[in-house]
Structure formats: structure tokens, C-alpha cells
Amino acid sequence: MSSEAVIEAKNISKVYLLYNKSEDRLKQMLVPRMKRLLAPVLGSMFPRLRQDKPRFREFWALRDVSVSLMPGETLGIIGQNGSGKSTLLQIICGTLSPSAGAAYSRGRVAALLELGAGFNPDFTGRENVYLNAAIYGLSRAEIDQRMDAIIEFAEIGEHIDQPVKTYSSGMFVRLAFSVIANVDAEVLVIDEALAVGDAYFQQKCLRFLRKFQERGSIFFVSHDTGAMMSFCDRVVWLQNGTIRAQGDPKQVCEEYLAFLYQKHTGVEPETPSAASAEEAVSTEPQQGPDVGPGGTEQAYNGWGQSELPPPANDRGFGDMAAEITGCQLAGEHGQILQVVTGGETCEIACNFKANSDLESVIAGFIVKDRLGQYIFGENTFKETASSPVNMSSQSVGEARFKFIMPTLAPGTYTVVLAIAGGTLEDHVQHHWLHEAIVFHSQSEINTGVLLQIPVKSTINAALA
């Protein structure tokens, strides 16, 4: 793999001039020029001719942003609407000029920036295929050779010969994606376009992208943190036109989610930065105080009678009106579980304390894989909806979740614990704690699936 970046943006800035009134734009064009012409002649009589004030205000869509995409890498760009994601990609693709800095690309870059970009609404689908593929450097003969494959991938049938202005948004994106999937690009730039297609087409596109990862590089913009964690090698979080964090997808996405939760609750985020946070999930089972000599498990007899062991780390966020103080994953007889095989009766217990008076307390957990993808989870809301749990300041509580552990693919898994107040639709996050518990699966799943459930299967075959 070459060490030379296939796409590089250096110190990119983009500023827009905003005017309160339309006439201010004309004044800004003419008045300073007139003053510069008259100042040498009349400047001594009218000193104000040498002075002028701007009639606009600046909006910085991007400010000093530098990113690079290496060969064979998938880079994710995440951020809220208005953070500068699309502006950055348009500059990288050459459809927008930066105010400062420069962007470079090497090889054929195919981009799907926004719905309808590069399509003539009065042309038929077939004519737009010729137009778009020609932009990417394909000859007429090469396009003719690939036309059947493009139409087959898009799955729009006879509509290929209808004007695209008659297309639905889903048909539009199918055709646009089909073109870039068949132009032999070395780099793909995709900006939220997959959110338009139906579930079937989204999965089809993702299968193509995973295959493309074997030979090319991808710039991928999405609000889907799950896709970012499972699909990308590296993630950049843009906020207000600057890079807020970049690096490991799991760490950056968790920090981004923490920011969104905090913004919703009106509390400033106090999470460790993704660049400096240490990875809490190790590759070896953690040896806790309740593992006996030789690694054999011993029952934790104090469960439910005294405080549980503290969480594995302190990577969390919330307004801290409630605080998780202890937690544990245990087996049917109270033994602490650090390794599971699937099928065991398990119980997650979580101790917490109230730092202020609380109403409608909800506790919950989520089991995640090593990439941070949510596998399963539950919360106490449905049990407490009719009789909410309220707590006074300095009181303590405990939540328990009992379940049969599913058979998970071999690997490391973590448990998120959370304490909130309110309802599922409208709540305040008091304490959300990543990697509170770490455990390992040693199942014998070898089919490539993430999780296995009990299935009774039969097969019949007729004799020849």
C-alpha cells in the first residue's frame, strides 16, 4: 500500500459573506471603489472618503481543516447539520472553491454528493448515464459496454428511458449510485445519499461498498454512528466548521453521542477527548478481585447486601444528578462472569446514588461488540411507567436485569449502563457509562454471524 494520500485537504477554510439587505451587496461592490477613486482628489476635504466599513458579516463554514485519505482506507465524516461536512466534500471534489487552503486528489474520484447533482432533469435516465459517466472519463464505447450493468444495479426497469424529473427520490439515488459503482473509480465520495433509498437498496449499496473496500478508498459522510463504527477505519468529527475530534471510530462516535446527549439536556459535555481517551476494552479477560487462584470463579456472596465492585472505567457523561457507583455481571449462582459461552442465566446489577432529588428514575443497559455496535439491551421504564420511582438526594438504589445470555460470536463485549429521569421519548441523562462491564465470549460460532439463537431446522430431499 502506498503511503501517499489519495485525497488531501490542507488548511481548508471557506467563508461566506452574509448581507442583511440585498442593496448592501451592491453598495459593497460600488462604494469602496468610488471612495478609492475620489480619495486622492477630495480626501483632504472629506476625510471620510479614506474610511469605509463592511456591509456584510462573515460566516465561516470551514476554518483551517486538514484531512487526508490513504490508499485502501475508509474515512468517515460525522457531525451535525451545518457543521461543514458537505462543504468539505464539495471542495475535495472540486465543485466548490476554498477561501484558503488547497485540496488534492490522485486517481479517478467518483462522488455522490447530493441528490440530483450532475443530473439534467429533462434528460432521460439513459441520457444522464452517458452524461455522468463521460464526466468521469469514460468513452462512449465504455459506457455502452457497461450500460446493462448500470441499469441492472439501479433496478428502475423501463423508467431508464423516462425523464429523470419524473423519478422518485429513491429511483434518483439508485441511478446515481449505479453510475459511480460502474465507472472503475479508485476513490468514492458519498454524502448521506444512501439514506434516501429503501432498506433493500441500502443493503445492496453497503455490500458493494464493502467489496469496494478491498481495492479502493472511501470518503463516507453519515449521521449513522453504527455505520461509522462498523464501516470506517477512521472518523473525523466536524463541529462548527472545525475538527472537534478524529481517530478511532468507536471513541470518536461515543464522544459525539455524548455531545448530542449533553446538548439535548443543556449540560456542557465533560467527556474525555477521543484523541486522549484510553481504550477500555482489552484483548485479555480482566482479573477482578473476585477471581480466585488459577482464574477460577468464586461466588460474590455480598451481592445485594453491600456495594458492588466499581465500574471498569469512568468514561461517561450526564448531569450527574445520579451516579453509577458499582456494577457486576453474574451467573445464576452469584458467581462473577468474565467469560460466557451462551445459554447461561445471567444478571446485571447496577448500584447508583442520587446526588439531588430525582423523579421518574429509569435504569438501563446495552451490550455492545468490540466495534461499539448495539447487540441487545433493556431498561426499567415499562416496569415503572405506572408507578414512577422517585429518589431523594443522597439516597441509593439498585437495578437488576436477569436474562439468558445469547450465544455471541467469539470476542470481547462491553456493557453500557445508564441512569436517566423522565420517559423514553423525553428524558434527562443523569449518568451514561461506557464499558462499565467487560466480558468475553468463547462460543464455537464459525458461520460468520454475530449472534446465534435456538433454531429447529429440517431438510427434505426427494430421491432421484
N, C-alpha and C positions, 0 to 999 in steps of 0.2 A: 504493500500500500504506500502510495506516495505521501510524503509529509507536507506537500504543497496544497494549500487550501483551494477547493474548487469554487468557493464563493467567499469573498472577504469584504467586509464593510469597515472602513476605518474612520473613526471620529465623525460619524454621520450626524448632522443637525439639519432640521427642517423647521423654518419659521414662516408663519403666515401673518400677513398684515390685515388686521380687522378694523373696519370703519363703522362708526356709529350711523352715519348717513351716507347715502350714495353720492351726494355732491362733494363730500370730503375727499373722495377718491380723485375727482377731477382737480380739486384745489391742490391736492398733494402733488399732482403731476405738473401743474402750471405755475403756482405761486412761487415755489423756491427757485425755479428757473428765471422767472421775471425779476425776482429780487437780486439774483446773481448778476443779471444783465444791467440793472439800474444802479446797483450799489456803487460801482466806480464813479458814476457821474453824480448821483444825488445822495451818496452815502453820508457826506459831511453835513448836508442839510436835514436829512431824515435818517438818523442813526438806526432806527428800527428796520431799515432795509437790510442791514447786515445781520439781522436776527430772524429766526424762523423756528417754529415749534411743529413737531409732527402732529398730523391729524389722524393718526391711527394708533392702535396698540398691538403689541406683538403677542402672538400665540406660538409657543414652541411645541410642535408636535413631536419632535425628537431633539435631544440635546446630547451631543458627544457620545453617541452609541457606537460601539465596536463589537462586531461578532464575526465569526468565521465558521465555515462548514468544511470539514475534512472529507477526503475520499472515503466512501463507504459508510459515512456517519448519517444518522438521523437526528436532526436538531429540532427541538420543539420550542415554539414561542408562545408564551402564555401571558395573559393579562386581561384586565377589564376592558370594556368598550371605551375607546378614546385614549388608550394607553400608548398608541403609536405602532401597533403590530402591523396593520395593513400598510401604513405609510412606509415602514421599513422595508416590507417586501416589495412594494412598488418601486422604491429606489433601487433595491437589489436587482429587480427585473428590468430596470431602465425605462419604466413608464412614467417616472417622476424624477425630477432633478433635485438633488440635495442643496440646501443653502450653504452647507460647509461639509467638508469631508469627501470621500470618494468610495465607490463600490466597484469591485472587480469580479468577474466570473470567468471560468475556464470550462470549455466543453459546451455541449448543447443543453440549454436550460429550458425546460417546459414548465409553464406556470398556469395555475388555475386560481386566479386571484379573487375574482368576484363573479357572481352570476351574470353571464352575458358579455363579459369582457372579450372584445375581439370578434364578436358575432354581429353580422348585419341582420337586423330583424326582418328585412324584406327578402333576404336570400332564403332559399330552401336549406334544409339540413345538409343535403349533399353539397350544395354550393359553399356553405360555410365550412364544411370539412376541407374542401380544396383550399379555401382562403386561409384557414388556420394552419393547416399542415404546411402550406407554402411559406408562411411566416417562420416556421421552424426549420426551413431549409430543404424540404422535400420537393423533389421534382414531380411533374405531372404523372410520369410513369410510376414512380414510387407510391404516389397517393392511390393511383388506380390499383396497384398491386395490393394495397392494404385496406381498400375501401370495404370489402366484405367483412374483414375482421373488425373494423371500426363500427359498422352497422350492427354486427352480431353482439359486440360488447355493450353497445348503447341500448339494445333491446327496445327500439322505438318503432320497428316494423315499417309499415308503409308511410309513416309520418316523415321518413327521411326526405321525401320529395315534397313536403309541405313547408311553407314559410315558417321560420322559427318563431315569429311573433304569435303564432297560433299554439305554441308549445306551452305546456305547464312548466312550472319551475323544476319539477323532477325530471321531465324529459330534457329540459335545457341542460341541466348539470350532467345527465347521463351522456349526452352527446359531447359536451365539452371535455369531460373526463376521458371518454373513449378516445378522443383525438390525442391527448397527451400520453395516453397509455400505449399508443401505437406509432410514435414518432422516433423511437430509439433514443430517447433523451438520456443524458448522463446525470442530470440533476432535476428533481421535481420540486416545485414550489407550490404548496397547496394552502389556501387560506380559507378555512371554515366551509369550503364548498360541500364537503361530504355531509354536512348537517341537513342539506336540503333533500337528499334522496331518501327513499324508503329504507326500512331495515334490511331488506334483502340486498338492495344495491349497495348500501353501506358496507355490508359484509363482503360483497364481491370486490369492492374497491380495496378494502383492507387486505384481502387475500392477494390482490395484485401488488399492493404496496409492500407487503412482507416478502413477496417474491422479488420485487424490485430492489429491496434492501440488500440482496445477495450480490448485486452488481453496480448499484448506483448510490447516490446521496439524496437526502430528502430534507427540505425545509418545510416544517409542518406547523401550522397555526391552528389551535383549537382551544375551546373553553373546557373540554373534557379532560379532567385531570387523570382519570383512569386510563384513557388512551395515551396520554403523555407518559405515564409511568410504565405502561406495558410496551409502548411502541418506540420510544425515543431513547437515544444513547445519552443525550444531554438536553437540558431545558434552560431557557433564558426567560426570566420573568421581567416584563416591562411594566413600569408604573409611571404615569405622568411623563412619558417620553424619555425616561432614563432606565437604565438597568438596575432593578432592585436586588436581584439575586440571579445566580447562574451556577450550574453544576449538575450534581446527581439528580435525576428526575424525581425520585422519591422525596428527597429532602426539600427540593425547591417547591414541589407541589404541596407538600404538607405545610410549608411556611405560607404559601399562597392561600391555602384553605383557612389557615389560622387568621390571616389578614382579613379575609372575607367575613369570617365569623365575628371578628372583633369590630369590623366596620358596621356590621348589622346591629351589634349591641351597643355601639357608640363608645367602646373602650379602646384605647390605643394599644396596638399589639406589642407584646413584650417577649416574643419568642426569640430563641437564638437564631442567628442568621444561618442560612443553608450553607454558606461558604465555610463556616467555622463549626457547625454542629457535628459532633462525632456520631458515627453510625452506631445505633444502639443494638442492632441485630448482629450477633457474632455467628461464626460458622460452626462453633462448637457449643454443646449444651453448657449452660451456666451452672456452676456448682453453688447452690444456695446453702443456707445454714441447716436445712432440714434433710440434706442428703448425707447418708451415713457413710462409714468407711467402705471403700470399694465402689462407691457410687450407688449403693442400694437405697431404695426409697424407704423412708420411715414416716409413720403417721404423724400428722401435726395435730396433737391432741388438744392444743389450745384454741383450735378453730371455733369461732363463735363465742369464745369466752374471754379472749384477750385480743389485743391489736394484732392484725395480720402483718406479715413482712412488708416493708415499704416497697413502692413500685420500683421497677428495674431502672428507671431514669426519671428525669424531671422535665422532659421535652413536652410541654403542654402550653395551653393558653386558656383564657377565660377571665371573667371579672373577679374570680377567687372569692366570691361570696360563699361558696362551698369549696372544700379542698379534699381531694383524694389522699388518704393517709396510708392505706395498706391494701393489698390485693393478693390473690392467690388462685391458681388453677389446681384443683384437687380431684382425686378419684373417688370412687364410690365409698371407700372406707376411710376417707380423710387424708390419704397419702398425697403428698405434693407430686404433681405430674410435670415432668420436664420433657418426657418423650411419650408419644402416643402412637398407636398403630391403627386406630379406628375401631368404632364399636363400643368403646368404653363409656360408662356413665361418668360424666364429669360435672363439676360445679365450679363456677367462677364466683368468688366472693370479693366484695369491694367495701372497704371501710372509708367513711368520709366524715368530715365535721363541718358544721355551719359556722362561718365567720360573721354572719349577720342573720337577721330574721329572714326566713325563706318561705315561699308559698309554692304549692304545686310542684314538689320536687320530683324529677324524673332521673332515673339512672339507666345506663345502657352500656352495651359492649359491641364491638365489631372485631371479627377475626380477619386479619389481612395476610396475604402471602408476602414473599420477600420483595416484590415489586411495589407493594402498597395497595394492591387491588383488593377490594372488599369481597370476602368469601361468604360470610354469613354473620348475623348478629341479632340482637333483640334489645328491647327496653321495657321499662315497667309501666309505661303510660296506660296501656289497656287495663292493667290491674288496678290502677289508682285514679282513673278518669272519673269514676262516680264518687270516690271519697279521696280527694287530694291529700297528699302528705305535706304537712307544714312543719317547719322546724324553727326553734328559737335559737338565737345566737349562742354559740359555744356548745350546742348540743351535738351529739354524734349519731350516725346512722350506719346501717349496713344493708347492702343489696346483694341478693344471691340469684344466680341463674343456673338451673340444672338442665342438662341436655345429654343426648347421646352424641359422642364425638363422631362426625362423619369420617370416612376413610379418605384422607388427603394425600396427594402426591408427595413423595419424599422431599423433605426440605425444611426450612425454618419458617415459622409463622409467629405473628405477634398479635397481641390483643390491645385494642384501643378501649379505654374506659372513659366514661363521660358522666358528669352530673350537671343537670340543667334545671330550669324552672319555667313552667308555662305549659304549652301544648306542643304537639309535633309540628304544627304549622306556624306557631308563633311562640318562640321560647328564647330565653337568655342562656347563653352557655356560661356556666359557672366555672367548670374545670373540664377541659378535654385533654386527655393524656395519651400521647403516642407511646407505643412499645412499653406499656405498663407491665405486660407479661410476655415472656418469650418462651416458646416451646418448639419441639421438633417432631416431625412425623417420620416414622420408619416403616411405612407401609410398603407393600410389594406391587403398587400400581406401576405398570410398564406399558400402558396403552396411550400415553401422551395426554390424558385428561387430567384436570386439576383435582377433581373430586369424584368419588365413586359412591353410588347409593345401592341399596339392595335391589336387585333385579332378578326376576324369574324369567328365564328365556327358554324357548323351544325352537326347533327347526325340523321341518319335514322335507323329505325329498322323495319324489316318485321314482320307482325303479324303472330302468330303461327297458 
